[in-house]
Amino acid sequence: MPQHKSAVKRIRTSERQRERNRSVRSRVRTAIRKFEEGAAERKAELLREATSELDNAVRKGVIKESTANRKKSRLARGLNRAAAKETPRQ
């Protein structure tokens, strides 16, 4: 058990931050999973939603900006590859 008043407060604030971070990370993972499993005709919309969730997580300080940029880049690359498979070359 904490002995100091400041340590008690720190435990409370840490717990609140942990819960918020968990919920934000969960929303990000859900958006990415929906994009990956989504229908081909909705991929662009799902990419926009996933990108928005990643940006939101960066704004809240849950993930680093470079991590979000890397994930967004990989998702966009997946969208472009899926689009390339659908359209036959001429």
C-alpha positions as CSV (number, residue, x, y, z in Angstrom):
1,M,0.0,0.0,0.0
2,P,1.2,3.5,-0.7
3,Q,2.4,5.5,2.2
4,H,2.2,9.0,0.8
5,K,-0.8,11.0,-0.3
6,S,0.9,11.8,-3.6
7,A,1.4,8.1,-4.2
8,V,-2.3,7.4,-3.6
9,K,-3.2,10.1,-6.1
10,R,-0.7,8.8,-8.6
11,I,-2.3,5.3,-8.4
12,R,-5.7,6.8,-9.1
13,T,-4.6,8.9,-12.1
14,S,-2.5,6.0,-13.5
15,E,-5.6,3.7,-13.4
16,R,-7.7,6.3,-15.2
17,Q,-5.1,6.7,-17.9
18,R,-4.7,3.0,-18.3
19,E,-8.5,2.6,-18.8
20,R,-8.6,5.4,-21.4
21,N,-5.5,4.0,-23.2
22,R,-7.0,0.5,-23.3
23,S,-10.3,1.8,-24.8
24,V,-8.5,4.0,-27.4
25,R,-6.2,1.1,-28.4
26,S,-9.2,-1.2,-28.6
27,R,-11.0,1.2,-31.0
28,V,-7.9,1.4,-33.2
29,R,-7.6,-2.4,-33.4
30,T,-11.3,-2.8,-34.1
31,A,-11.2,-0.2,-36.9
32,I,-8.1,-1.9,-38.5
33,R,-9.7,-5.4,-38.2
34,K,-12.9,-4.1,-39.8
35,F,-10.8,-2.7,-42.7
36,E,-9.0,-5.9,-43.2
37,E,-12.1,-8.1,-43.1
38,G,-14.4,-5.6,-44.8
39,A,-16.0,-5.9,-48.2
40,A,-14.0,-4.7,-51.2
41,E,-16.5,-2.1,-52.2
42,R,-16.3,-0.5,-48.7
43,K,-12.5,-0.5,-48.3
44,A,-12.0,3.2,-49.0
45,E,-14.6,4.2,-46.4
46,L,-13.2,1.7,-43.8
47,L,-9.7,3.0,-44.5
48,R,-10.9,6.5,-43.7
49,E,-12.4,5.4,-40.4
50,A,-9.3,3.5,-39.4
51,T,-7.1,6.5,-40.3
52,S,-9.4,8.7,-38.2
53,E,-9.1,6.4,-35.2
54,L,-5.3,6.3,-35.5
55,D,-5.1,10.1,-35.7
56,N,-7.3,10.3,-32.6
57,A,-5.0,7.9,-30.7
58,V,-2.0,10.1,-31.6
59,R,-3.9,13.2,-30.4
60,K,-4.6,11.6,-27.1
61,G,-1.0,10.4,-26.7
62,V,-1.8,6.7,-26.7
63,I,0.5,5.9,-29.7
64,K,3.3,7.7,-31.3
65,E,2.8,9.6,-34.5
66,S,5.4,7.5,-36.4
67,T,3.6,4.3,-35.4
68,A,0.3,5.7,-36.6
69,N,1.8,6.8,-39.9
70,R,3.4,3.4,-40.4
71,K,0.0,1.7,-39.8
72,K,-1.8,4.1,-42.1
73,S,0.8,3.5,-44.8
74,R,0.4,-0.3,-44.6
75,L,-3.4,0.0,-44.7
76,A,-3.3,2.2,-47.7
77,R,-0.9,-0.1,-49.4
78,G,-3.3,-3.0,-48.8
79,L,-6.1,-1.0,-50.3
80,N,-4.1,-0.2,-53.4
81,R,-3.1,-3.8,-53.8
82,A,-6.7,-4.9,-53.5
83,A,-7.7,-2.3,-56.1
84,A,-5.0,-3.5,-58.4
85,K,-6.1,-7.1,-58.2
86,E,-9.7,-6.1,-59.1
87,T,-8.9,-4.0,-62.2
88,P,-7.5,-6.0,-65.1
89,R,-4.5,-4.5,-66.9
90,Q,-4.9,-3.3,-70.5
